[in-house]
Amino acid sequence: METSHAQAITLGHRRRAVLASTVGTTIEWYDFFLYGTAAALIFPKLFFPGSSPYMGVLASFATLFVGFAARPVGAAIFGHYGDRVGRKATLVITLAMMGVATFLIGVLPSHATIGIFAPVLLTLLRLVQGLAVGGEWGGSVLMSMEWGDKRRRGLMASWPQLGVPMGLLLSTGMVKWMSAVTGPSFETWGWRIPFLFSIVLVGIGLYVRLRVMESPEFSEVKAQETVVKAPVWVAFRLYPREILTSALIRMSEQAPFFLFITFVLTYGTKHLDMAKGQLLNDTIIAAAIGLFSVPFFGHLSDRFGRRLVYGVGVVCTGLYAFPYFGLLNTRNSGLVLLAIVVSLTVHDMQYGPQAALIAESFGTNVRYSGAGIGYQLASVIAGGPAPLIAAAILKATGSSTGISWYIVGCAVISLTALILMPRRASDTVVIAPARSDRTPSEQAVRV
């Protein structure tokens, strides 16, 4: 009887942890993707007037890149506190930071009002967004994964990953709805409403997160007094290969993803003369499918192995690079929808098992730091530069062929990194604590 009661309590905490991780991550990605959509459609005119259309888009995407560049810094900062203080407290801070930054973007005067200060402030707020989302991923994934059954870590870690399609669905839906409601005024003031709405979502997210308990694996680390003083340093010292390969395996996932959801809006509207509304509709449909495909592929990784499922996703992404733009270039509404839906599906084949694949490579008391830094470093080499690289290729060649080869190259890099990624047992690894008579990285034990 007592055992059943204890199991029921654990199950309740597990569900609450999954809910808190998923809801909070959804809100963070809503804010992050909202900026990406606005950077493609709105910000070039409002914050970079006087530039040519191409230079305005390039400058807008450059501010988008700032957020990506800040993400590994945020992972290091919040990874330190996540491994020292706990997952829960750190996640509350990152969510509040993101919400405030997004709200302030919604009230930021344009270039016409305050001149050069407008793009400068926009860049600073994007920097805060990047720091927040950089610290968010590790904690949300670990909170869910560490509360779950070790035999189902792929599925458990995939639930916070749902924040990506849910955030994309919510942000794209809000932009489309407000665009329809405000009409021509959308480009002057209607775009601000989705940013201002973020503060409401953050309030909901904070309420949910404050009710969740700390993860049992981190609680065990504290009980055993194995918290390290400098988790970021220990992670780099013990797991350099894991950090590097964690970043590189994301080349085929993150770089194409931001072409599929951000650059496609510029490519479709400017290069193919397609309607913005159609592209937003197609993205919404693809994101909705992701609500099922992300946990499905996470589940498959529990059955068939993380590397196999992930590797299949990498290969499919590389093979799809040319058909993707071929379908888009037809301008046929049905084929364009197919192109966008399939693009996010091959992405989800990697994104579902990705969290557990990366997180399991690190010891529990440096996992927030190591996994977060490895994951977010991809933002600098993959996600951030991708729209800039694609825009430059299109400008130079007038064709999508070079962009397709860029996607193929990313897939080759990721597949190589996946092969070279160290294999570790999936049970928890605890690094011995730093003491006056021992360096912080000398011994690892399993529990």
N, C-alpha and C positions, 0 to 999 in steps of 0.2 A: 504493500500500500504506500509506504513511504517512498519506494523507488518510483512508482507511478506518479506520485505527486511531484517528485523532483524532476522527472522527465517532462511533466506538463509545464513546470516553471521554466525549465531550460528551453522548451519549444516556444513558449511565449516570448522570452528574451530574444530568441533567434529571429522570430518573425518581426519583432520590433526593431532589431538591428538591421535586418534587410530593408524594412520600410524606411527607416531613418537614412540609410545609406543611399537608397534609390531616389527618394524624394529630394534629398539635399543635392545629390549629384545632378538630378534633372534640372533643378533651379539654376545651379552653377552653369550648366551647359546651355540652358535657355539664354542666360545673359551673354555667354561667350559667342554663341551662334548668332544671336541678335545683332551683335556688332559686325560679324562677318557679312550678314545679309545687307546691313546698312552700308558697310564699306563698299559693297559692289554696286548698290543702287542709289544711295543718297549722299554719302559723305563727299564724294568728289566735287559736287557742285556747291555744297554748303561750306565746306572747310578748306577746299583747294580751288577757289574760283580763279579765273584768268589763265588757267593751264589748258593745254590741249586736252581733248577727251582721254587720249592715251596716258598723258602725264598725270592727269587727275586721278585716273584709276590706279596708276602705279603708286602715286603718293598715298592714296587711301589704303591700298594693300600693304604699303610699308608700315603704316600705323598698326595694321593687323599683325604684321610680323613682330612688332614690339611686344605684343602680348605673348607670342610664342617664345620669344627670346627670354622673357621673364619667367617662364614656367619652370625650367630647371632650377632657377634661383629660389623660387617659391618652394619647390620640392625639397631643396637643401635646408631652407630656413624652417619650414614647418615639419620636415622629416625629423630634424633635431628634436623639436619639442614633442612630436608625436611618439618618438622612441624614448624620450625622457619623462614626459608628463603623462601622456596617454593619447589614445586615438580620439576620444570623445571631445575633450576640451579644444583640441586643435581644429577639429571639424567645425565646431561652433564659430571659431574665429574666422576661418576661411570663408564660410558662408556669409557672415556679416560683412566682411570686406568686399566680397563680390557684389552683394546687394547695394551697398552704399555707392560703390564706383559706378554701377550701371544706372542707378537713379540720378546721379550727378551728370552723367552723359545726357540723360533726358532733359536736363534743364540748362545744358551748356549753350551759351550764345554762339551764333555762327560767325564766320569770318567777316560778314557784312557789318556786324555789330561791334566786335572787339578786335578785329584785324588778326594779326599774327598770333595773338594769345589764344585764339580759338583752336587752331591745330596743335599748339603746344600743350594746352590743357587736355585736349582729346587724347594726345599721346600719353600723357601722365596717367590719365584715368585708365587707359588701355593697359598701361604697365601694372597698375594695381589689380586689374582683372587677371592679368597673366600670373602674378604672384599668388593670387587666391586660388585659381584653378590648378596651379602647379602643386600647391599643398593639399588640395582637395582629393585628388585621385587616390593617392596611397592610403589615406585614412579611411575613405569610404569603402574601398575594396577590402582592406584588411578588417574593418569592422564587420563586414558581412562574412568574409571567408573564415575569419577566426572564430566566429560564433557557430559556424556550420559543421556538418559532418565531414571529416577528413576524406572520406571516400567520395564526396560530392563537391569537392572544392571548385571544380570547373563550373558547375552550375551556380554555386553560392557566390563565387566571385563575379559571375556574369551579370547578376542582378543589378549591381551599381552601374555596370556598363550600359544598362538600359537607359541611363541618364542621357546618353548621346542621342539615340533615336527619339526619346521622349522630349528632350530639350529642343532638338531640331524640329520635331513636329509642332511643339508649342510655339516656338519662336517664328517659324515660317507661317504657321496658321495665324498668329497675331498680326504679322506684317501684312498678310493677304487681307485679313478682315478689316484692319484699319485703313488699308489702301482703298478698299471698296467703300467704306463708310465715309471717309474724308475726301475721297476723289482727288481733284487737283491740289487740294490743300495738304495732301499727304507729304509732299516734298518740302513743305514749309514748316508745318507744325504737327501733322498727323503722325509722323514717324516717331515723335517723342513719347507718345502714349504707351507703346510696348515697353519702352525703357523705364518709364515711371511705374508701370504695373509691377515691375520686378520687386519693388519694396513690399508689396502684398505677399508675393510668393515667398520672399525671404522670411517674413513673419511666420508663415505656416511651417517652413522648413526648420526654423529655430525651435518652434514649439515641439516638433516631432523629435528633433535631435536631443533636446534637453531631457527627454524622457527615457532615453536609451542608456543601458549600463555599459561600462567599459568591457572590452573584449576579454574572454577568459584567458586567452593565451598571453596577452599583455599583463593581465592581473597576476598570472603565474610568474611572469618575469619579475614583477615587483616583489611578489612574495618570496622568491628565491634570491632577491637582491642581486640580480644579474643585469640591472640597467647600466649601460655604459655611459661614461661622461661625454664622450664625443662620438656619437653614432655615425655621423657623416664621415668622419675621418676613418673610423673602423670599417665602414662599408667600402670605402675606396681602397683601403689597405688589404682587406680580405677578399673582396669580390670585384676586382677591376675588370676581369673578363666578362663577368655576369652583367655588370653595368653597361659595358660597351655593346655586347651582343643584344641586350634588352633594347637599347636604342636602335640598333641597326635592323632588328627583325621588324621594327615598326615602319621602316621605309616604304614597304609595299602596302601598308595599311593606312598610314596617316597622310602621306603625300598625295596619293590618288584620292583619298577621302575629301580633302579640302579642294581638290579640283572638281569632284563630283557634286559638292554642295555649295561652293562659293564661286569658283571660277566659271562654272557652267552658266551662272546667271549673267555674267559679263559676256561670255562667249555666245550664249544664245540670243541675248538682246542686241548686242552691238555687232557681232559678226554674222549671225544668221537672220537677224531682223525678226526674231520670234517674240511673241507676246510674253511679258513678264508674268502675267497671271497664269499662263499655261505651265511655265517652268516651275512656279511656286506650287501649283497643284500637283504636278508630277513628283516634286520633292516630298510633299506631304504624304502622298500615297506610299512612296518608297520608305519613308521614315516609319509609317504605321506598320509596314511589314516587318521592320526591324524589331518591333516590340516582341515578335515571336521568334525571329531568326537568331537574335543574339543569345537568348537563353538556350535555344535549341542546339546551337553549335557549342555552347558551353557544356551542355549535357553530353553531347557526342564526345567531347574531349575526356569526360570521365569514363566513357565506355571504351574508346578506341585509342586514347592517348592524346595529350596536348599537341605534341610535335606533329603527329600525322594529320590531325584536323587542320592545324595551323598551316602546315606545309601545302596541303591541298588548296587552301585559300590563297596562299602566295602564288602558286602556279596559275590558278584561275584568274587572278588579277592580271598577271603578265599576259596571259592568252587573250584577255578581254580588252586590252589597251586599244587595239586598232578597231575591232568591231564597235566599241563604245562610240568613238567619234564618227565612225561610218554611219551608225544609226542616227546620231544627232544631225549629221549633215544632210540627211534626207529631208529634214523639216516636216516630216510626216508625224502628226500628233501621236498616233499609236506607236510608231517606232521610237519616237523620242521618249515616250513614257516607258517603253521596254528598256531603252538604254539606261535610264536613270534608276529604274527598279533593280535591274540586274547589277548595276554598278555598286549599289549599296548592299546587295546580297553577298557579293564576293567579298566586300569589306567585312561584313558580319561574320563570315566564315573564319576570319582572323580575330575579330574583336571579341567574339564570344569566349574562346579559350585563352585569350591573351593575358588577362589579369592574373589568373592562376599560374599560367606558364611563367610569368615574370616574378610574381610574388613568392612562389615556392623556391626560387633560387637563392633566397636570402634568409639568414637567421632571424628569429622572431624579434629580438631586441635591436636589430638594425634594419628590419624589413621595411619600415616606413621610409627610412632614408634611402636605402639602396634601391628598392623597387621604384620609389617615386622619382629618384634622380635618373635612373636608367630609362624609365618610361618617358619622362619629360624632356630628356635630352633630344629625343626625336623631334620635338617641337622646333628646335633650332636647325636641324639638318633635313627635316622632312616637311612637316606641316606648314611651318612659317614661310619658307622660301617657295613652296610649291606654286601658289597663285602668281607670285612675282616671276618665277621662271617660266610658267606657262604663258603669261602675258607678254614677256619679252620674246619668247619663241614665236608666238603668233604675230607680233609686230614685225619681227625680222623676216619671217617666211611667208606670212599670210596663209599658213596651212596648219592643220592639226597634226600632221605626220610627226613632226619633231616632238610634240607633246606626248604622243603615243610611245615613241621610243624612250622618252624620259620615264614613263610609267614602267616599261619593260626593264629599264636599268634599275629602278627601285626594287623590282621583284627579284632580280638576280642578286642584288646586295642582300636582301632579306633572307633569301633561301640559303645563301652562303653562311650568313650569321646564325641561322637556325641550326645548321649542321655543326657549327663551331661552338654553339652555346653549351656550357658545361651541364652535365646531367647530375642532378642531386636527388637524394631520397626525399619523398614528399612529407616525411614527418618533420616535426618542429626541431629546428637547430638553435641552440642557445649559446651565445658567445660568452665566455667567462668574463666577469667584470674587471675593469681596470683597478689595480691596487698599487700601492707604493712599491711592492716587490715584484710587479709583473706588468708587462706592456699590455695594452688593451686588446691585443689581437692574438694572443698566444694559443688559446685552446677553444675547441668547440665540442659540445656534447649534445647528444640527442635525449629528448625527454618524451 
